[in-house]
Structures are given as C-alpha cells and as structure tokens.
C-alpha cells in the first residue's frame, strides 16, 4: 500500500529530494504527503500538483496506488 511521489525540474534540485514511495496509511491529502516527506518546508506559493496526472490542490485526497507529482511554477513567455 503505497503512494508514489515525484518531484520535477528545479523543484527537485532546489529541495534536493528524489522520487519516493510513502505508505498510504500515513497521508490522506496532498498536503500531508508534502509534510511527510519535507517536514516544515513550505511549498512554493505557485507550485503545481498533480494526482494521477490530473491537476489537483494541496487539499486533494490521496489513496493507495496514487501518484502525486510536484512541479515548479511555470514561467516563460
């Protein structure tokens, strides 16, 4: 029973974190997934999140087998 957690691009580099698996029983929302892996580190204000390849909010629920992905803010023009 696991949640697959992925970090992308500059977010991955800045936080010095690699993809992880988290026991599904330890987190009920995306925010709890973040907290279990990064503790008190505040998520960037405009960070993007996806659950199973669908954009989501930090309060989105997570379940066993889900993939949670964290992306840095998108910039460009």
C-alpha positions as CSV (number, residue, x, y, z in Angstrom):
1,X,0.0,0.0,0.0
2,X,2.0,3.0,-1.3
3,X,1.7,6.4,-2.8
4,X,4.3,7.2,-5.4
5,X,5.7,10.7,-5.1
6,X,7.6,12.5,-7.8
7,X,9.4,15.9,-7.9
8,X,10.3,17.6,-11.1
9,X,12.8,20.1,-12.6
10,X,14.1,22.9,-10.4
11,X,11.8,21.9,-7.5
12,X,13.6,18.6,-7.3
13,X,17.0,20.3,-7.5
14,X,16.3,23.1,-5.0
15,X,14.8,20.7,-2.4
16,X,17.5,18.0,-3.1
17,X,14.8,15.3,-3.0
18,X,14.3,12.3,-5.1
19,X,11.2,10.4,-6.0
20,X,9.8,8.4,-3.1
21,X,7.2,5.9,-2.0
22,X,5.1,6.7,1.0
23,X,2.9,4.3,3.0
24,X,-0.7,5.1,2.0
25,X,-1.8,4.9,5.6
26,X,0.4,7.9,6.6
27,X,-1.2,10.6,4.4
28,X,-4.8,11.4,3.4
29,X,-4.2,14.6,1.3
30,X,-1.5,16.0,-1.0
31,X,-0.5,18.5,1.8
32,X,0.1,15.6,4.1
33,X,2.2,13.8,1.5
34,X,4.4,17.0,1.2
35,X,4.7,17.3,5.0
36,X,5.6,13.6,5.5
37,X,8.5,14.0,3.0
38,X,9.6,17.6,3.6
39,X,8.6,18.3,7.1
40,X,8.2,22.0,7.8
41,X,9.4,23.2,4.4
42,X,6.8,25.4,3.0
43,X,5.6,24.5,-0.5
44,X,6.2,27.3,-3.1
45,X,3.1,29.5,-3.4
46,X,2.6,28.8,-7.1
47,X,3.7,25.2,-7.2
48,X,1.7,22.8,-9.4
49,X,0.5,19.5,-8.1
50,X,-1.0,16.5,-9.9
51,X,-2.6,13.3,-8.6
52,X,-2.6,10.6,-11.2
53,X,-1.7,13.1,-13.9
54,X,-4.7,15.4,-13.1
55,X,-4.0,18.8,-11.7
56,X,-5.0,19.0,-8.1
57,X,-4.9,21.2,-5.0
58,X,-3.0,20.6,-1.8
59,X,-6.2,19.5,-0.1
60,X,-6.9,16.8,-2.7
61,X,-7.3,13.3,-1.2
62,X,-4.8,10.6,-2.0
63,X,-5.3,6.8,-1.9
64,X,-3.3,3.7,-2.1
65,X,-1.6,3.4,-5.5
66,X,-1.9,7.1,-6.4
67,X,1.0,9.0,-8.0
68,X,1.5,12.5,-6.6
69,X,3.7,14.9,-8.6
70,X,5.1,18.2,-7.6
71,X,6.1,20.7,-10.3
72,X,7.9,24.1,-10.0
73,X,6.0,27.2,-11.0
74,X,5.7,27.5,-14.8
75,X,7.3,30.7,-16.3
76,X,8.1,31.9,-19.7
77,X,6.6,33.9,-22.4
